[in-house]
C-alpha cells in the first residue's frame, strides 16, 4: 500500500485565482469528509472494514498498529488504544474544534477540482479524518480507484495546544513548527500531500536543485489554494514573510557571497530548505527556508514567461536552465 507521511494550462488557474475572495466557492461542491475518528467509537471493526476497507487496513495495521499476528484486528488492542486517557483527550479536543468542518469541505472541494484539472484526475480524492496519538499529520494512500487523503486531526488542534510539553524532546514539535498545527493550515497540508506525490523527490543534491524543486511545489500550491494567504503557503509569520519581501535582494546576494548555489553539503544548506527558526549567516529576522522563498519567486517568474502546464513544469528537471529562462532578478 502506498503511504506518504507528512499535495491544464495555467491561464485558467491564474484567471481563477484573480477573482475576489467571496467568489472562490461559488458553485463549488464540498468535498466529502469521512469522520473515521468518530465512526471508530460508534461502529464495530467489521462495519468499518466493510464500509472503508482501504483506510481501515491502513489505519489499523500501520497508523495505530493493532493487528494480530494472524492478520486480523485485535479488538483488545483497539479498546486499549481508545480507552487511553491521552487518546480520549485528543478525541474530545478534536470533537470540540472540528464539530463543524463545512468550511474545510468547501476549501478542499475547490482545491480538489483545481488539482483534478491540473493533473488530469478523473475523480476527487477521498478524505478521512483520524486520531493517531500525534504520530501522523497527513497520509496519502490508494483508496480503490482514487487517491485517499488521511488527516490527523490531533495534529491540527491549534498552536496553543501544548504539543511541546507532550513531546518536548521531539524536534517535530518545535515551536516554529507547531505554530502551523491549526485549522488555517489544514487544507494546505492535505493538498500538499497530493502535490508531493505527483512531484516526487528532488532529483539533484545542490542548493539550486532544492531551491527550484521546492519553489515548484510552492507555486503549484499557490494555484491550488487561492483562498489562503502567502503566509500559509510558505508557513511563515506575517513578519517573516515581510522580511523576505523586503530583503529578497539581500538573500540572493548572500547565496552568491557564500557560493551556495552549487553547494551539496547538507550541513551548510539544510536550514535554507527545511523547517528552521533562522537562516544561518543572515541578519536577525531571517526565517528558515529562505532558499525556498527565492525558488518560489524564480518559478513564478518562469511561469509568467513560459505558458506551459503544471505537468510540464514538474517534468522540467534542469534547475539551471529554468533559472536562466526565468530571467529572475531579485527586487
N, C-alpha and C positions, 0 to 999 in steps of 0.2 A: 504494500500500500504506500502511495506517495504521501509524504507528510513534510511540511516545511514549517519550522518554528520561527517564531519571532520573539497586489498588488496593482483605411479611411483617409482621407486627406485632412490635413489639419485645418483647412479653411473652415470646415463645418464646425469643428470644436472651438476654434478661435472665435468664430461668429457667435456661437452659443455662449461662451464664457464672457462675452462682452455685454450680455444682457443685464438688466437691472436685477438685483438680488431677489426682489419679490416675485420675479417671474421664473426663477430657476425651476421650480417644481410644478409649474403649470402643466397639466395633463400627464404628469409622471405617476405611474403606478408604483405604490410602495413595494419594496422587497418583502418577501415572506420571511419572517424571523421565527425559527422554531426554538421555543424556550425549553431546550433539553434539560437545563438546570432545574426547572420547575417540574417537568414531567418525571424526572428521576425520583422525585419524592412522592409522586402520585400514582405511578404505574409500576407494574411488575417488570422484571428483567425481560421476560418473554414478550411482553407487549411492546417494550421499547425496541427490542431486536427485530420484531416483525414490522414495526412502523418505520424505523430508521436503521436499517441493517448496517450500512456503511459507517455511519457515525458511531453507532453503538459499538461496533467492533473496534474502531479507533479509540474511543473513549475508555472502554473497559480494559482493553489489552495494553494500550500504550500510554494514555494520559494519566489514568489513576492506577493501572496495573492490578486489577482484581480478578485476573484469570486464574483458573485452576490448572493443575498440571495436565488434567485430562482435556483441557481446551475450553471448557465452559466457564461461565462467570460464577465466582464464589459469592453466594448471597451473604454469607457470614462476613467476608472481607468487605463487601459493599456496604453492609449495615454498619460495620465498624468505621468505615470512612465517613458515612453520612452522620453518624452519631458523635463523631469527634467534635469537641467543643469549638475548636478553631474553624472547622468547616461549617458548623452551624452558624457561627458568627458571620462568616463570609457569605453564606446563603441569605441570611437576614439582611445584611447590608446591601447586597445586590438586589434583593427583592424591593427594598425601600428606594434605592436610587434609580432602578430601572423598572419600576412598576408600569411605566408607560414608555414604550420605545417607538412610538409612531413617528417622531421626528427623525430618528435614525433610520427607520424603514424607508422613509422618503429619500433621505440622503443616499442610502445605498441603492435604492431603485434608480435614481438618476445616474449615479456613478456606474452601476452595472450596465445600464443602457449605453453609456458612452464607451465603456470597456468592450462591450459586445460589438459595437460599431468599429472600434479601433483595431480589434484583434479577430474580427470575423467569427465571433462565437454565436452558435445558433440559439443557445438558451442562457438564461441568467444563472449565476451560481446559486446554490442553496446556502442558507445561513443558519448556524446552530450556535446557541449560547450555552455555556457550561461553567462549572467551577472546578478548578484543578488543584486548589491549595497553593496558589501563587507559583505554579510550575510552568504554565504555558499561556502566553498572551493571545496569540493568533496561530491557528494551524490551517494548512491547506491540504485537502485530500480529494480523492476521486469518489464522487457520490453518484454511482451508477454512470449515466452518460453525460455528466456535467461536473464542473468544479464545485467543491464544497468548501466553505469557509467556516471555521470554528472560531468563536470569540470568547475568550475567558473573561467573564465579567468581573471576576475578583481582581483582575489586573487593570481595571478601569474604575476604581472606587473614588478617585479624586486625589489630588496631590496632598490634601490634608490628612489622608489616611496614613496611619503610622507604618508604612512599608519598611522604613529604615529600622525601626525598633523591632519589627518582626524578623528581620534577617540582616542585622547590621554588618555582618562580615561579607555579605554578597554584593559585589560591585554592581550587579544588575539593579540594585535598589539604592544606588547613589542618588543624592538629592537632585542633580542635574538631569537624571533620567526619569525619576518617578514624577517629576513635575508634569509629565505628559500622560500620566496614567489616569486620564479623566475622560469625561463624556465628549469633550471637544475634539479629542484625538481618536476616538473610537473608529469612526468611519474611515479616517485616513489610514489607520493601521490595518484595517481589514482590506481595503483596496490595495494597499502597498504589498500585501502578501501575494495578491494576484499578479501585480506588475513584476515583482521579483521573480515569480515563477516563469513568466514569459521572457524576462530578460536573461536569467541565468547568472552565473558568476562572472566577475571581471576576468577577462582573458589575458590581461597584462599584469605586470607587477611593479610598474613605475608610478610615481605620483600622478603623472599626466593621465595614465590609463585609469586609475581610480577616480580621478577628478572628472573625466568625461563620462565614465560609466555611471557614477553617482549623479552627475548632472543630468544625464538622460532620464534616470528614474524620477528625479525631482521635476523635470519638465513634464513628463507624462502624467505624474500625479497632479500637477497644476491644471492639466487639461481635463482630467477625470474628476477633479474635486473643485469645481468652480465656485462652490458655496463656502469654502473655507479660506482663511487668510493665509498670507505667506508665512506668518509665524508658525502656523500649524504644519504647513508643508515642510518647512525647514526644522521644525521643533526648536525654534529659538524664542526667547522672550522678546517683547517689543524693543527693549533697549539693545539686545544683542543684534537683532535684525537691523536696527537703525545704525549701529556701529559699523556693521558690514557695508551698508549702503553708503555711509559717509567715508569709509576707508577702503573702498574697493581697489583704488589705485595703489594704496599702501600695501594691501595684501599681495597684489600682483608683484609689486616691486620686491617685497620680502622673499617671495619664491625665487625671483631672479638673483637677488643678492646672495642667497644661501645655496644657489644652484640645486634647487629641489625638484624641478620638473621631471628629471630623469632619475631621481633617487629611487632605489629599490630597498633600502634598509628600513624595515618597518619600524624600527625604534625611532627613526627620525621623522617619519610621516604618519605614524599611527593616529596621533591626536588631531591631525589635519583632516582625516577622513572618517574616523569613528567617533562615537559619543565621548566627549571630554569636557571638563569645565572651562578649559582655556586652550589656546593655540600657542605652543611654546615659541618664544622669541618675539612675540608680537606685544604691542602695548596693552596695558590694563584695559579691559572691556572687550577684548577679542575673545569670542566664544570658540569652542572646539569646532571642528568640521568646516573651517573657513575654505578649505580647498573644494569642498562640495558646493559651497555657495558660488564660488567663481566658476566651477564646472557648469552649474545651472545657468549662469549668465552666458557662458560660451555656447552651450547647446541652444539656448533661447535665440541668441543672435544667429546661429547657424540655421535654425528652422525659419527664421524671418527671411533669410536669403535663398533658401532652397525648399521648394514645395515638394516634399517627399512624405511618405506615410510613416506612421509610428513604427510599423514593422521594418520599413527600410531604414529608419533611424537606428533601431536596435541592431540591425544587421551590419551597420557601418562600424567596422571594427578598428579601423586605423585612427587612433586618437589624434595623432599629429596632423593628419590630413583634415580631420574635422575641425581642429583648432585653426589651421591655416585658412580653410574655406569659410570659416565663420567671420573672418575679418574683425575679430573681437578686439576692442580697445577698452581698457578699464576707464570708468568715468572718474 
